[in-house]
Amino acid sequence: MLSDLRLFQLISPALPIGAFTYSQGLELAVETGWISSQTEFESWLAGQLEHSVATLEIPLLARMIDAVEKGNSAQLLGHSKTLIAWRETKELRTEEKQRGAALARLLPELGVALSGDALLACQLTQLAGMAKAAVEWQIPREKLYAGYLWSWLENAVMAGVKLIPLGQTQGQQTLQRMAPLLERVVKELDVTSEPGSVTPALAIASSRHEIQYTRLFRS
C-alpha cells in the first residue's frame, strides 16, 4: 500500500518538476493546423506513445532500475546520456535536463540520497531520479512503467486542453479513450528491446517551436 502511495506522489502533476511547462511540439502543431480537433489530437498522442515513449523511455527506465539495484552509478549515468542523445532538438534536451535537475533537487528532501555519478545522472534526466526513487521506495517496476506512461499522457492532455483548445470534459474524454491503448502498450512492453524512437513530426514541431513567434509553453 505504501509503495502505491509513493508511486502516486512520484507521478503526480503536483510534483514540482515543471513537466506542465512544456508542450513537446504540440503548440507548434496546433499553430500550424496539424492538430485542430480532438480526434487529431488523440492520433498525435497515440503516435508518440507507441513509437517513442513506450519504445525509448520505458526500456531505458528498465535499464536504469537495473543499474540502481546493482549499485552501478556509472551505468546509470550512461543510460541518462543515452536518453539525452536521443532527444532530437535543443528544446527536448533542455526539457529533459530541467525536469531531471528539479527532481534531483527534490529527492534528497524526500529521503532519497544522491551523490557522485548517481546525482549527475538524475540531473540529466527525470527517468534516472524515478529509478532511484522507485528502488528506494520499493515500487514494483511494472507499476512504475504504467504510472510513468499515465503521467506523460495526463501532462500532454493538459497541454491540449489549453492549446487546441479542448474543454475540461473533452480532456477527460481523451484520457478515457486513450486508457485502453495505454493498457495494451503496457501489456506488450518489451523492456529488453533496444531503445529507440521514430517520431519525425514531433522532432520537426519541436525544432520549429524553438523559434515560434509567440508561445505559451517553454522552449
N, C-alpha and C positions, 0 to 999 in steps of 0.2 A: 504493500500500500504506500509506504513512504517513498519508494523509488518511483512510483507512478506520479506522486505529487511533485517530486523533484523534476521529473520529465515535463510536467505541465508548466513548471516555473521556467525551465530552460527554453521552451518553445513559445512562451507567452509573448504576444505583441507588446506587453508592458516591459519586457526585458530591455534595459536601456542600452541598446547597441546600434540603434539608428537604421535598422532594416527598412523602416517605413519611409525613409527619406529618399530612396532610390526607386526608379520605375523599371530598370533593366530594359531600356529601349522602348517601353510601352508608350511613353509620352510622345516620342517621335512617330511611332506607328499610328497613333491617333491623329497627330498633327497633319500627317501626310495622307490620311484617309485609308491606310491599310486596314485599320480597325475602326468600324463605325457602328457596330451593333453588338449585342450580347452574344450572338452566335459566332461572329468573327472573333470576338474576344476569347471565347471558350476554345475555339480552334487554336488560337495562338498559345493559350496555356497548355493545351494538350501536347502540342509540338515540343514546347520547352520541357515539359515533364518527361515525355517519353524519350527524347533524343538528347537531353543534356542533364537535367537534374538527377534522373534515375541512373543514367549511364556513366556520368562523370563523378558527381559529388558523392553518391552513396558508395560506389566501390572504393573511393578514396577515404571516405569516413570509416569503412570497414578496416582498411589498412592502417589508419590512424589508431583505431581502437586496439588492433593487434600490437602496434608499436608501444602504446601506453601500457598495455598489460605486460609486455616483455621488459618494460623499463628502458626502452631504446629511444631516447630523446632525439638522437641524431637522425634516426629513421623517420620519426615524427616530423622533424624539420624538413626532411627531404620530400615527404608527401605534401607538405604545405607549399613548398616551392613548385612542385609539380602542378598543383591546382592554380597557383598564380600564373604559371606558364601557359595554362590552357585558357586563361581569360584573354579574349582577343583584342580588347580595347583598353585604353587608359582608364576610361570610366569604370569598366568592370573590375579592373585591377585595384583601382582606388577604393571602390565599394568593398571589395573583399578585405583589403587591409584595414579599412576604417572599422568594419564590423569586428574583425579579429582583434584589433587593438582595444576596442571598447570592452569586448568580453574578457580580454586578458587583464584589464584593469579591475573588472568586476569580480572575477572568480576568486582571487585571494580574499576579498571581503566576504565571500560565502564559504570560506574554509578550504578552497582548492589551491594548494600551494603551487607556484610556478617559478622556475628558475632555469638558468642556462639555456640549452637548446630548446627545451620544452616551452620556455617563455617566448623565445624567438619564433617558434612555430605558431604559437597561439596569437602572437602579434601580427602574423601574416594572414591567418585565415580563421574564420569563425569555426570551421569544422574541427580544427585542432583543439580549440577550447571545449567544444562539445564532447569530443572524445575523452578529454581529460576529466570533465565533469561526470560523464556517463560511467566511467570506470570508478571514480571516487564515490559516486552515489549509487553504484550497483544497479544502474538502469539497464535492463536487457537490451541487447543491440537491436533485435527485431522491432521492439517498441520505439527505440530511438530513431530507426530508419523511417518508420511510419510517421512519427512525430515531426521529424525534420521536414518531410515532404508536405505534411499538412501545414506547417508553419510557413514554408515557402508559398504554398497555394494561398493561404489566408492573406499574406502580405501583398501578393500580386493582385488578388481580388480587391483589396482595399484601395490599391492604386487605380484599378479600373473603375471603381465606383466614383472616384474623383475626376478621372480624365475623360471618360467616354462621353458623358457621364452616365453612370447607372444609379438607379435608386438603391437605397439600402436593401429593400426587398429583393430586387433583381440580383444584388450581390449575394444574398443568401441563397437564392435560387441557383446561381452559378456554383457556389460551394456544394450544394446538394447534388447538382448534376455531375460535377467533377468527382465526387466522392467514389462512385463505383470504378471509375478509371484509376483513381489513386489506389483503391483496394487491389485492383488487378495488377497494377505495376508493382506493388509491394509483394504480392504473392509470386510474381515472376522475376523478382530481383536476382541477378547473378552477381554477387559481390566479388566473385573471383575473376570476373572478366576484366580485360584491360580497360582502364578508364578512358573515356572518350566522349566527345560532344560534336554534334553535327547540327548547328542552328545558324546558318548563314544570315537569315533575316534578322535575328537578334543582334549579330555582330554588326551588320550594316546600320541597324536602327541605333544601336548604342554609339557607334562612331559618329553618326550624324547628330545625335543628341548632344554630343560634346560641344558642338558649335551652333546649336539651335538658338535662335534669337531670344525668345522668351521661354521660360520653363518654370514649372512648379517644383520639379524634383532635382536633386543634386546631380552634378556632373563631375 
